[in-house]
């Protein structure tokens, strides 16, 4: 996780945090966890009529286009959020329900987005998962070649299916 130096010390890069209605309570736990550790949280909240694809898309677009390094999505299982986020060009989102998977998501796959399931993991475990993911950095090595292939597949598929005018703008 990148730290940026300031005249008053080191500040951690902001983290985007977005829940659907099922993830709202766990989002508050994770937000507190992050803030207590010095992270600035870009809270994507959840408007009453926002479904998980709406939240996941907004957050993933900002990770891809606004330079946010990492984001965390929370819904009932983490599945729908991860699927939706992975539709955004250049985004790698991984669902994790244990610390090992969270570490590997970052170390091997360079995942910028972590998806959690509030109905699958308790608050304490969710904090451990987030901590493990944040402490992990992309290792490169053989994984660099594999991530490059994922990125090439993403580019190839998007060039075959460019967005329609309504999707593009």
KOLLUM-344312 format. One record per atom (N, C-alpha, C): residue in one letter; atom name; x, y, z; residue number from 1. Coordinates in steps of 0.1 Angstrom, whole numbers, plus 5000, padded with zeros to 4 digits. Layout:
<sites>
  residuo  atomo     x     y     z  num
        A     CA     X     Y     Z  NUM
...
</sites>
This chain:
<sites>
  residuo  atomo     x     y     z  num
        X      N  5009  4988  5000    1
        X     CA  5000  5000  5000    1
        X      C  5009  5012  5000    1
        X      N  5006  5021  4991    2
        X     CA  5015  5033  4990    2
        X      C  5012  5043  5001    2
        X      N  5023  5048  5007    3
        X     CA  5022  5059  5017    3
        X      C  5027  5071  5010    3
        X      N  5021  5082  5012    4
        X     CA  5026  5095  5007    4
        X      C  5031  5104  5018    4
        X      N  5042  5109  5016    5
        X     CA  5048  5118  5027    5
        X      C  5042  5132  5026    5
        X      N  5040  5137  5038    6
        X     CA  5035  5151  5039    6
        X      C  5044  5158  5049    6
        X      N  5043  5171  5050    7
        X     CA  5051  5178  5060    7
        X      C  5048  5174  5074    7
        X      N  5037  5168  5077    8
        X     CA  5034  5163  5090    8
        X      C  5036  5148  5092    8
        X      N  5041  5141  5082    9
        X     CA  5043  5127  5084    9
        X      C  5039  5119  5072    9
        X      N  5036  5106  5074   10
        X     CA  5032  5097  5064   10
        X      C  5017  5095  5064   10
        X      N  5011  5096  5052   11
        X     CA  4997  5094  5051   11
        X      C  4994  5082  5042   11
        X      N  4985  5073  5045   12
        X     CA  4982  5062  5037   12
        X      C  4973  5066  5026   12
        X      N  4975  5059  5014   13
        X     CA  4966  5061  5003   13
        X      C  4952  5058  5006   13
        X      N  4942  5066  5001   14
        X     CA  4928  5064  5004   14
        X      C  4923  5051  4999   14
        X      N  4913  5046  5006   15
        X     CA  4907  5033  5002   15
        X      C  4892  5036  4999   15
        X      N  4887  5031  4988   16
        X     CA  4873  5032  4985   16
        X      C  4865  5021  4991   16
        X      N  4854  5024  4997   17
        X     CA  4846  5014  5005   17
        X      C  4832  5015  5001   17
        X      N  4826  5004  4995   18
        X     CA  4812  5005  4990   18
        X      C  4804  4992  4994   18
        X      N  4793  4994  5001   19
        X     CA  4784  4983  5004   19
        X      C  4771  4984  4996   19
        X      N  4764  4973  4995   20
        X     CA  4750  4974  4992   20
        X      C  4742  4973  5005   20
        X      N  4729  4972  5005   21
        X     CA  4722  4972  5017   21
        X      C  4726  4961  5026   21
        X      N  4729  4949  5021   22
        X     CA  4733  4938  5029   22
        X      C  4747  4940  5036   22
        X      N  4755  4948  5030   23
        X     CA  4768  4950  5035   23
        X      C  4770  4963  5043   23
        X      N  4759  4970  5045   24
        X     CA  4760  4983  5052   24
        X      C  4765  4982  5066   24
        X      N  4761  4973  5074   25
        X     CA  4766  4972  5088   25
        X      C  4781  4968  5088   25
        X      N  4785  4958  5080   26
        X     CA  4799  4954  5080   26
        X      C  4807  4966  5075   26
        X      N  4802  4974  5065   27
        X     CA  4810  4985  5060   27
        X      C  4814  4994  5072   27
        X      N  4804  4997  5081   28
        X     CA  4808  5006  5092   28
        X      C  4819  5000  5101   28
        X      N  4819  4987  5103   29
        X     CA  4830  4980  5110   29
        X      C  4843  4982  5103   29
        X      N  4843  4979  5090   30
        X     CA  4855  4980  5082   30
        X      C  4860  4995  5081   30
        X      N  4851  5004  5080   31
        X     CA  4854  5018  5079   31
        X      C  4862  5022  5092   31
        X      N  4856  5019  5103   32
        X     CA  4863  5022  5116   32
        X      C  4876  5015  5117   32
        X      N  4877  5003  5113   33
        X     CA  4890  4995  5113   33
        X      C  4900  5003  5105   33
        X      N  4897  5007  5093   34
        X     CA  4906  5014  5084   34
        X      C  4910  5028  5090   34
        X      N  4900  5035  5094   35
        X     CA  4903  5049  5100   35
        X      C  4912  5048  5112   35
        X      N  4910  5038  5121   36
        X     CA  4919  5036  5132   36
        X      C  4933  5033  5129   36
        X      N  4935  5028  5116   37
        X     CA  4949  5025  5112   37
        X      C  4954  5036  5102   37
        X      N  4948  5047  5102   38
        X     CA  4953  5058  5095   38
        X      C  4949  5060  5080   38
        X      N  4940  5052  5076   39
        X     CA  4935  5053  5062   39
        X      C  4924  5063  5061   39
        X      N  4925  5070  5050   40
        X     CA  4913  5079  5046   40
        X      C  4904  5070  5038   40
        X      N  4891  5070  5041   41
        X     CA  4881  5062  5035   41
        X      C  4872  5070  5026   41
        X      N  4872  5067  5013   42
        X     CA  4863  5072  5004   42
        X      C  4850  5064  5004   42
        X      N  4840  5069  5011   43
        X     CA  4828  5061  5015   43
        X      C  4818  5062  5003   43
        X      N  4815  5051  4997   44
        X     CA  4806  5051  4986   44
        X      C  4792  5048  4991   44
        X      N  4791  5047  5004   45
        X     CA  4778  5046  5010   45
        X      C  4768  5036  5004   45
        X      N  4756  5039  5005   46
        X     CA  4746  5031  4998   46
        X      C  4733  5038  4998   46
        X      N  4729  5044  4987   47
        X     CA  4716  5050  4986   47
        X      C  4706  5039  4987   47
        X      N  4694  5042  4993   48
        X     CA  4684  5032  4995   48
        X      C  4680  5024  4982   48
        X      N  4681  5031  4970   49
        X     CA  4677  5024  4958   49
        X      C  4689  5019  4950   49
        X      N  4701  5019  4956   50
        X     CA  4713  5014  4949   50
        X      C  4714  4999  4951   50
        X      N  4714  4992  4940   51
        X     CA  4716  4977  4940   51
        X      C  4731  4975  4940   51
        X      N  4736  4963  4943   52
        X     CA  4750  4961  4943   52
        X      C  4757  4964  4930   52
        X      N  4751  4961  4918   53
        X     CA  4758  4965  4906   53
        X      C  4761  4980  4905   53
        X      N  4752  4988  4910   54
        X     CA  4754  5003  4909   54
        X      C  4766  5007  4918   54
        X      N  4767  5002  4930   55
        X     CA  4778  5005  4939   55
        X      C  4791  5000  4933   55
        X      N  4791  4987  4929   56
        X     CA  4803  4981  4924   56
        X      C  4809  4988  4912   56
        X      N  4800  4991  4903   57
        X     CA  4804  4998  4891   57
        X      C  4810  5012  4894   57
        X      N  4803  5020  4902   58
        X     CA  4809  5033  4906   58
        X      C  4823  5032  4912   58
        X      N  4824  5023  4922   59
        X     CA  4837  5022  4928   59
        X      C  4847  5017  4919   59
        X      N  4844  5006  4911   60
        X     CA  4854  5001  4902   60
        X      C  4858  5011  4891   60
        X      N  4849  5019  4886   61
        X     CA  4853  5029  4876   61
        X      C  4862  5039  4883   61
        X      N  4860  5043  4895   62
        X     CA  4869  5052  4902   62
        X      C  4883  5046  4904   62
        X      N  4883  5033  4907   63
        X     CA  4896  5027  4909   63
        X      C  4904  5027  4895   63
        X      N  4896  5024  4885   64
        X     CA  4903  5023  4871   64
        X      C  4906  5036  4866   64
        X      N  4898  5047  4868   65
        X     CA  4900  5059  4861   65
        X      C  4904  5071  4870   65
        X      N  4903  5070  4883   66
        X     CA  4906  5081  4892   66
        X      C  4919  5079  4900   66
        X      N  4925  5067  4897   67
        X     CA  4938  5065  4904   67
        X      C  4937  5060  4918   67
        X      N  4925  5056  4923   68
        X     CA  4925  5050  4936   68
        X      C  4932  5036  4935   68
        X      N  4941  5034  4945   69
        X     CA  4948  5021  4945   69
        X      C  4940  5009  4948   69
        X      N  4931  5011  4958   70
        X     CA  4924  4999  4963   70
        X      C  4910  5003  4967   70
        X      N  4901  4993  4966   71
        X     CA  4887  4994  4970   71
        X      C  4882  4982  4977   71
        X      N  4872  4983  4985   72
        X     CA  4866  4972  4992   72
        X      C  4851  4973  4989   72
        X      N  4845  4962  4984   73
        X     CA  4831  4961  4982   73
        X      C  4825  4950  4991   73
        X      N  4813  4953  4997   74
        X     CA  4807  4944  5006   74
        X      C  4792  4943  5002   74
        X      N  4788  4930  5000   75
        X     CA  4774  4927  4998   75
        X      C  4772  4914  5006   75
        X      N  4761  4907  5003   76
        X     CA  4758  4895  5011   76
        X      C  4768  4884  5010   76
        X      N  4773  4881  4998   77
        X     CA  4783  4871  4996   77
        X      C  4796  4876  4990   77
        X      N  4797  4887  4984   78
        X     CA  4809  4892  4977   78
        X      C  4809  4888  4963   78
        X      N  4800  4879  4959   79
        X     CA  4801  4873  4946   79
        X      C  4796  4884  4935   79
        X      N  4784  4889  4937   80
        X     CA  4779  4898  4927   80
        X      C  4787  4911  4926   80
        X      N  4792  4916  4937   81
        X     CA  4801  4927  4937   81
        X      C  4814  4925  4928   81
        X      N  4820  4913  4931   82
        X     CA  4832  4910  4923   82
        X      C  4830  4908  4909   82
        X      N  4819  4901  4905   83
        X     CA  4815  4899  4891   83
        X      C  4813  4913  4884   83
        X      N  4806  4922  4891   84
        X     CA  4803  4935  4885   84
        X      C  4816  4943  4883   84
        X      N  4824  4944  4894   85
        X     CA  4836  4951  4893   85
        X      C  4845  4946  4882   85
        X      N  4846  4933  4880   86
        X     CA  4855  4928  4870   86
        X      C  4850  4931  4856   86
        X      N  4838  4937  4854   87
        X     CA  4834  4941  4841   87
        X      C  4840  4954  4837   87
        X      N  4846  4961  4846   88
        X     CA  4852  4974  4843   88
        X      C  4867  4972  4838   88
        X      N  4870  4978  4827   89
        X     CA  4883  4976  4821   89
        X      C  4894  4979  4831   89
        X      N  4904  4970  4831   90
        X     CA  4915  4972  4839   90
        X      C  4914  4969  4854   90
        X      N  4902  4964  4858   91
        X     CA  4900  4961  4872   91
        X      C  4901  4946  4875   91
        X      N  4908  4943  4886   92
        X     CA  4908  4929  4891   92
        X      C  4903  4929  4905   92
        X      N  4891  4923  4906   93
        X     CA  4884  4922  4919   93
        X      C  4884  4908  4923   93
        X      N  4886  4905  4936   94
        X     CA  4887  4892  4941   94
        X      C  4878  4891  4953   94
        X      N  4870  4880  4954   95
        X     CA  4862  4877  4966   95
        X      C  4871  4869  4975   95
        X      N  4871  4872  4988   96
        X     CA  4879  4865  4997   96
        X      C  4871  4863  5010   96
        X      N  4871  4851  5015   97
        X     CA  4865  4848  5028   97
        X      C  4875  4842  5038   97
        X      N  4888  4843  5035   98
        X     CA  4898  4839  5044   98
        X      C  4911  4848  5041   98
        X      N  4920  4848  5051   99
        X     CA  4932  4856  5049   99
        X      C  4941  4852  5038   99
        X      N  4942  4839  5036  100
        X     CA  4951  4833  5026  100
        X      C  4947  4838  5012  100
        X      N  4934  4837  5009  101
        X     CA  4928  4841  4996  101
        X      C  4930  4856  4994  101
        X      N  4928  4863  5005  102
        X     CA  4930  4878  5004  102
        X      C  4945  4881  5001  102
        X      N  4954  4875  5007  103
        X     CA  4968  4877  5004  103
        X      C  4972  4873  4990  103
        X      N  4967  4862  4986  104
        X     CA  4970  4857  4972  104
        X      C  4964  4866  4962  104
        X      N  4952  4871  4965  105
        X     CA  4945  4880  4955  105
        X      C  4954  4892  4952  105
        X      N  4961  4897  4962  106
        X     CA  4970  4908  4960  106
        X      C  4984  4903  4955  106
        X      N  4990  4894  4962  107
        X     CA  5004  4890  4958  107
        X      C  5005  4883  4945  107
        X      N  4996  4875  4941  108
        X     CA  4996  4868  4928  108
        X      C  4989  4874  4917  108
        X      N  4978  4881  4920  109
        X     CA  4969  4886  4910  109
        X      C  4968  4901  4909  109
        X      N  4974  4908  4918  110
        X     CA  4974  4922  4919  110
        X      C  4960  4928  4919  110
        X      N  4951  4922  4926  111
        X     CA  4938  4926  4927  111
        X      C  4937  4940  4935  111
        X      N  4930  4950  4928  112
        X     CA  4929  4963  4934  112
        X      C  4916  4964  4943  112
        X      N  4907  4954  4941  113
        X     CA  4894  4954  4948  113
        X      C  4892  4941  4955  113
        X      N  4888  4942  4968  114
        X     CA  4885  4931  4976  114
        X      C  4870  4930  4978  114
        X      N  4864  4919  4976  115
        X     CA  4849  4918  4978  115
        X      C  4847  4908  4989  115
        X      N  4839  4913  4999  116
        X     CA  4836  4905  5011  116
        X      C  4821  4902  5011  116
        X      N  4817  4891  5018  117
        X     CA  4803  4888  5020  117
        X      C  4799  4889  5035  117
        X      N  4790  4898  5037  118
        X     CA  4786  4901  5051  118
        X      C  4778  4889  5057  118
        X      N  4773  4881  5049  119
        X     CA  4765  4869  5053  119
        X      C  4774  4857  5054  119
        X      N  4786  4858  5051  120
        X     CA  4796  4847  5050  120
        X      C  4807  4848  5061  120
        X      N  4811  4861  5063  121
        X     CA  4822  4863  5073  121
        X      C  4817  4872  5084  121
        X      N  4821  4869  5096  122
        X     CA  4818  4877  5108  122
        X      C  4827  4889  5107  122
        X      N  4823  4899  5115  123
        X     CA  4831  4912  5115  123
        X      C  4845  4910  5119  123
        X      N  4848  4902  5129  124
        X     CA  4862  4900  5133  124
        X      C  4871  4894  5122  124
        X      N  4865  4884  5115  125
        X     CA  4873  4878  5104  125
        X      C  4874  4887  5093  125
        X      N  4863  4895  5090  126
        X     CA  4864  4905  5079  126
        X      C  4876  4915  5081  126
        X      N  4877  4919  5094  127
        X     CA  4888  4928  5097  127
        X      C  4902  4921  5094  127
        X      N  4903  4909  5098  128
        X     CA  4915  4901  5096  128
        X      C  4918  4900  5081  128
        X      N  4908  4897  5073  129
        X     CA  4909  4896  5059  129
        X      C  4914  4909  5052  129
        X      N  4907  4920  5056  130
        X     CA  4911  4933  5051  130
        X      C  4926  4936  5055  130
        X      N  4930  4933  5068  131
        X     CA  4943  4936  5072  131
        X      C  4953  4928  5064  131
        X      N  4950  4915  5061  132
        X     CA  4959  4906  5054  132
        X      C  4961  4912  5039  132
        X      N  4950  4916  5033  133
        X     CA  4950  4921  5020  133
        X      C  4958  4934  5019  133
        X      N  4956  4943  5028  134
        X     CA  4963  4956  5028  134
        X      C  4978  4954  5031  134
        X      N  4981  4944  5038  135
        X     CA  4996  4942  5041  135
        X      C  5003  4935  5030  135
        X      N  4995  4930  5020  136
        X     CA  5001  4923  5009  136
        X      C  5003  4932  4997  136
        X      N  5014  4930  4990  137
        X     CA  5018  4937  4978  137
        X      C  5020  4927  4967  137
        X      N  5018  4932  4955  138
        X     CA  5020  4923  4943  138
        X      C  5035  4919  4943  138
        X      N  5037  4906  4941  139
        X     CA  5051  4900  4942  139
        X      C  5058  4900  4929  139
        X      N  5051  4902  4918  140
        X     CA  5058  4901  4905  140
        X      C  5062  4887  4901  140
        X      N  5075  4886  4897  141
        X     CA  5080  4872  4893  141
        X      C  5071  4866  4883  141
        X      N  5069  4853  4885  142
        X     CA  5060  4845  4875  142
        X      C  5046  4851  4874  142
        X      N  5042  4857  4885  143
        X     CA  5028  4863  4885  143
        X      C  5027  4875  4876  143
        X      N  5038  4882  4873  144
        X     CA  5038  4893  4864  144
        X      C  5033  4889  4850  144
        X      N  5039  4878  4846  145
        X     CA  5035  4872  4833  145
        X      C  5020  4869  4832  145
        X      N  5016  4863  4843  146
        X     CA  5002  4859  4843  146
        X      C  4992  4871  4844  146
        X      N  4996  4881  4852  147
        X     CA  4987  4893  4852  147
        X      C  4987  4900  4839  147
        X      N  4999  4900  4832  148
        X     CA  5000  4906  4819  148
        X      C  4990  4899  4809  148
        X      N  4990  4886  4810  149
        X     CA  4981  4878  4801  149
        X      C  4966  4882  4805  149
        X      N  4963  4883  4817  150
        X     CA  4949  4887  4821  150
        X      C  4946  4901  4815  150
        X      N  4955  4910  4816  151
        X     CA  4953  4923  4810  151
        X      C  4952  4923  4795  151
        X      N  4960  4914  4788  152
        X     CA  4958  4913  4774  152
        X      C  4945  4907  4770  152
        X      N  4940  4897  4777  153
        X     CA  4927  4892  4775  153
        X      C  4916  4903  4776  153
        X      N  4917  4911  4787  154
        X     CA  4908  4922  4789  154
        X      C  4908  4931  4777  154
        X      N  4920  4935  4773  155
        X     CA  4921  4944  4761  155
        X      C  4915  4938  4748  155
        X      N  4918  4925  4746  156
        X     CA  4913  4919  4734  156
        X      C  4898  4918  4734  156
        X      N  4892  4914  4745  157
        X     CA  4878  4912  4746  157
        X      C  4871  4926  4745  157
        X      N  4877  4936  4750  158
        X     CA  4870  4949  4749  158
        X      C  4871  4955  4735  158
        X      N  4882  4952  4728  159
        X     CA  4883  4956  4714  159
        X      C  4873  4949  4705  159
        X      N  4869  4937  4708  160
        X     CA  4859  4930  4701  160
        X      C  4845  4935  4704  160
        X      N  4843  4940  4716  161
        X     CA  4830  4945  4720  161
        X      C  4831  4959  4726  161
        X      N  4833  4969  4717  162
        X     CA  4834  4982  4723  162
        X      C  4821  4986  4729  162
        X      N  4821  4995  4739  163
        X     CA  4809  4999  4745  163
        X      C  4800  5007  4736  163
        X      N  4787  5005  4737  164
        X     CA  4778  5013  4729  164
        X      C  4778  5028  4733  164
        X      N  4772  5036  4725  165
        X     CA  4772  5051  4729  165
        X      C  4766  5053  4743  165
        X      N  4755  5046  4746  166
        X     CA  4749  5048  4759  166
        X      C  4758  5044  4770  166
        X      N  4766  5033  4768  167
        X     CA  4775  5028  4779  167
        X      C  4787  5037  4780  167
        X      N  4792  5043  4769  168
        X     CA  4804  5051  4769  168
        X      C  4802  5064  4775  168
        X      N  4791  5069  4776  169
        X     CA  4790  5083  4781  169
        X      C  4780  5087  4789  169
</sites>
